[in-house]
């Protein structure tokens, strides 16, 4: 129940960007204004995520999640009620409130995983399942928002997102596991997640991964025309497939060596999109293969947080990873768009591939090939291989099958 509720609570988050974009265009008639509103949302999400994560690490999950859901939901309701002809400033302010108060449900869910699955292998599989489910929201969310907006109006789409956000986040926040969670003591008073060099490296790597995402999105839009939506959907399907496979195989890379290989595959796969001019079918195959690296990379990064982040900063650390990806995506979209205007869409894919390979090079030189000891924590007692495998399998079954009816 907890896992499925967290996924439903994250579904509206995948609709915010496109939902506010089309709503702002409907109200103002300007794509420039709509782009500014989407930009305000992204900037506010990047700023608010780590701050809310740090607050969760100090006060617990329930109060922060409930309060942020009510604020973000209220701002969504207000934006939905604005009339046609509304000035840009109210839209910008509401988008900023929505972004800044976006509930950190994903970070909170990932923070709960180590306590629910104490064995390393089961944790890695749980992170992989979570990354796969997150990809599912990004595949389903935008089409859902656009379809509802076309049928009932853009304001109705935002209202629906607000209702789902408030209800699902409330159910997650009031669940026993979330209410019972307590942050651990910090290694040093006032120390944040980025005080750890290992966390800073992970953030740098995920900024580069975000550049891959942003450059690819604008590159596909420019190169594929009317087929862009289908191709981006296949990109997400590839990520889903990669997440399912990596969950079954053990949950992604446990340390630097495997992480480097995944990142190198991400870079090479997106660099290969330069050959998309061979035809739509070839492009579809290539982008599906390129996307298959996304969920495994995110799952691997999540699995490294427990050892990289200082004690008592896990929620903030997970929030920083999301912020890093968002910042990188914005940079990649901006740089890719400029390169497309100056040269051609193919250059955006070169940028995406180079960013992925740069992430791999950073991981190769800065992340240990073997899993390091936790920051500021004692080394756990060793667990026998057989016990680890058995409990790992039980862990992933619990994550994936928790919502199946009994009997």
N, C-alpha and C positions, 0 to 999 in steps of 0.2 A: 504493500500500500504506500509506504513512504517513498519508494523509488518512483512509482508511477505518478504519484502526486507531484513530485518534484519536476518530472518531465512535463506534465500538463501546465504547471506554473511557469515553466520556461517557454512554452509555446507562444504566448503573447509577445515575449521579448523578441522573437524572430519576426514579428509583424510590425514592430514599432517603426523601423526605418521606412519601409515601403508604405505603410499605412499613413504615417504623418506626411510623407512626401506627396502622395496622391491627394490627401485631404487638403494640404496647403495649396496645391495647384488648383484644386476645385474652388477653394475660397478666394484665392488671389488672382487666378488666371495666369500666373507667372511661374515658369520653371526655375528662374533664378531665385525667386522667393522660396519655392519648394526646396531647392537645393540648400539654401541657407538654413531652413528649418531642420532638414536632415543633418546638416553639419553641426548645428547647435545641440541636437540630440546626442550625436556621437561624442562630441567634446565633453558634454556633461556626464555621459556614461563613463568615459575614461577617467574623469576626475572623481566621480562619486563612488565608483566601485571599490577602490582600495580604502577609502575613508569609511564606508559602511562595513567593509570587511574588518578593518581595525576595531570598529565599534563592536562588532559581533565578538571578536576575540577578547574584548574587555567586559561586555555586558551579557553575553549569551545570545542565542539565536532568536528566541521568541519575540521579545519586545522590538528588536531592530527590524525583523521581517514584517511584523504586523504594522508597525508605524510606516515603514517605507512603502509597503503595498497600499496602504490607505492614501498616502500622499500622491504616489504615482497614479493610482487609480482615479483619485479625485481630479488630478490634472488632465488625465485622459478624458474623463467625462466633460470637463470644462472645454477642452479643445473640440470635442465632438459637437458641443452645443453652439459653437461660434457660427454666426451667419455668413453667408456669401458677401464678399466685399470687406471682410475684416482686414484691418491693417496688419502689416508684417510683425510689428513689435509684440503684440500679445501672443502670436504663434511662436515667436522665438522664445519668449519667457516661459510659456507652457512646455515647449519642447525641452528646454533646459531643466525645468523641474522634473519632468518625466525621466529624463536621462539621469539626473543626479540622484533621484530617489528609486531607481530601478532596484527591486529587491535582489540581493545576492543569493538567490536560491541555489544556483549551481555550485557556487563556492561552499555554501553551507552543506549541501549534500555530499560533496567530496570530502569535507572536513569530517563527516560522520563515518566515512568508509573505514578508516583504520580501527575505530572502536567496534564496529560491527563485524569486521573481518580481520582479526589480529594476525593471521598468517600472511606473509609477504605475497605469495602467489595468488591467494584469494583477493588480496587488495588490488593487485595489478589487473586481474580479470574484472574486478568491479569497476575500476577506473576506465577500462576499455569499454565495458557495457555502458557506462555513463557517457563517454565520449560518443559512442555510437547513437545513443538516444538523443543526444544534443544535435547531432547531425540530422536526425530524423525531424526535429523541430524546424531546422533551417530549410529542409526540403519541403515540408508541408506548410510552414507558416506563411511565407509570402504568397503562394497561390491562393491559400485560404483567405488572406486579407483582401487580395485583389478581387476574388470571386464574390465575397460578401459585399465589398464596396460597389461592385458593378450591379449586384442584385438589389441591395437595400440602401445604398448610399455610403459615402466614405465616413460620415459621422457614425453610422450604425456599426461599421467595422471597428472603429475605435471604441465604441461603447461595449461591444462584445469582448474586445481585448481587455478592457478594464474590468468587466465582470469576472472573466476567467482568471485574470491576474489576482484580484483580491480574494476570490473564493479559494482558488487552489493554493495560493501562498498561505492563506490563513489555515487551511487544513494541514499543510506541511509544518507550519510553525507551531501548531497546537498538538502535533503528533508526539507521543511519549518520548521517542528517541531524540527529537529536536528540543523538547522542553528540558530533558534531562542532561543534555550536553553542557559541559562546563569547560571553558578554556583552561589550558594548563598554565602554570606559572611561567612568566617570562624569564629568560636567562639574565637579562638586565632591564631595569626599570626604564620604560620609555623606548625600548628597542623595537624597531619595526622590522618587517619582513625583508626589506632591502638592505638591512645591515649585514646580511650574509652574502659573501662573495658568490657563493654557489647560486643563490637566488638571482643575483644581478646577471649572472651568465645566462640563466634560463630566460630571464626577461629579454635580454638582447637577442637570444636565439628566436624567441617567439615574435619579436618585432620583425625580424627578417622573414619568418614564416607568414606573418600578416602581409608583408609586402608582396609575397607570392600571391596571396588571395586577392588583394586589391588590383594588382597589375593584370591578373588573369581575368577578373571580371570585366574591366574596361576593354581589355584586348579582345575577349570573346564578343562583347557587345559591338565593337567596331568591325570585327572581321566577319562575323556570322550573320549580321542583319536580322532578318525575321526568324532565323534558326537559333538565335542566341539563348532564348529562354529554354528551349529543349536541351541545348548543349550544357548550360549551367545546371539544369536538372540532372543530367547524366553525371556531371562532376560530383554532385551531392550523392547520387546513387553509388558512384565509385567509392566515396568515402564511407558510406554505410556498409558496403560489402567488405571493405578493408577492416572496418571496426568489428564486424561479425567474425571474420577470419582470425583477427588478432585476439579476440576474446576467447575463441576456441583453442588457440595455440598457447595461451598463457598470459595475455594481457599487455603485450608490447615490450619495449626494451627496458631492462632493469638498470642499465648503466650506459656509459658513454659510447661503448663500441657499437651496440645495436642501434642506439639513437643516431649515431653518425650515418649508419647505413640507410636508415629510414629517411633522414634529411637529404642525403645524397640522391636517393630515389625520388624524393619530392622535386628537387632541383632539375634532375635529368628528365623526369616526366613532363614537367612544365616547359622546359626548353624544347622538348620534342614537338610542342604545339606549333612551333614555327612551320612545321610541315603540314599544318591544317589546310593550307591552300590546295592540297592534293584532292580535296573533296569533302563533302559533309560527312560521309560514312567514315572516312579515315579520321576526320576531326573527332567524331563521336567516340570512336574506339580509343584514340589517344587521350582525350580528356577524361574518360572513365578510368583509364589506367592511372593517369596522373592523380586523380582524386582519391584513389585507393590508399594513398599514403597519409591522407589528412587525419582521419580518426586515430590510426595507430600512433602518429606523432603526438597528438594531443593527449592520448592516454598515457604515453610514455612520460611526457612532461608532468602530468598530474601525479604519476607514480613517484617521481623524483622529489616532489615538494616535501614529503615527510622527512627526508634526509637533508634537504637543502635549506628549509626555513628554520629560523630559530624557534625554540620552544615557545608555545603560546601565540604564534603568529600565523597559524595555518590558513585561516579564512582570508586574512589580508593577502597572504601569498597567492592563493588561488585567484583572488580578485586581480592581483597584479598581472597574472598570466593572461587573463581575459583583456585587461587594459592594454597590455603589450601587443596582443594580436589586433585589437581594434586600431591602435595607433599605427601599427605597421600597415594595416589594410588601407587606412586613409592616405598614408604616404605613398603606397604603391599605386592607388587609384589616381592620385594627383600626378605623380611622376609618369605613370603609364599613359595618362591622357595627354600630357605635354609631349611625350615621345611620339605618340600616334599622330598628333597634329603636325609635328615637325618632320616625321619620317614615314612610318607605316605601322599598322597594327602588329606586324611581326616583331617589332622592337619591344613591344610590351611583354611578349612572351620571353624574349631574351632577358629582359629585366627580371621577370618572375623566376626563370631558371637560375640566373646569377644570384638572386637573393637566397634561393634554396641551397645552392652550393656554398654560399657564404655562411649560412647557418650551419651547414655540415662542417665547414672548416673551423668555425668557432667552437662547436661541440668537440671536435677532434682535439683541439689544442687546450681547451679549458675545462672539459668535463672528464673526470677519471674514467678509464676503460672499465674498471670494476666499481661496483656500488660502494660509496663511501659510508663511513659511520655517520649516524645522525648528528646534526649540529647541536651541541650542548646537551646531548643525551647519552646515557650509558649504552653500551653495545648489548643488544638483546641476547638471551640465551639461544644457542643453536637448536634447531628443530630438525628431527630426522627427515630424510628425503621422502620416505613413504608417507609420513604424517603430513608433510607439507603438500604433497600432491593430493592426498585425499581431502584435506581441508580446503585446498584451492578449488577442487572440483565442487565441493559442497558450497563454497562461497559464490561461485558464479551461478550455480543453479538457484541459490537463494535470491540473487540479484535479478536474474532473468525470469524466474518463475514465481516470484512472490505474489503476483496478482492473479495466478491461475486459480479457478474454483476448485475446492476440494472434491475428491471423488471423481 
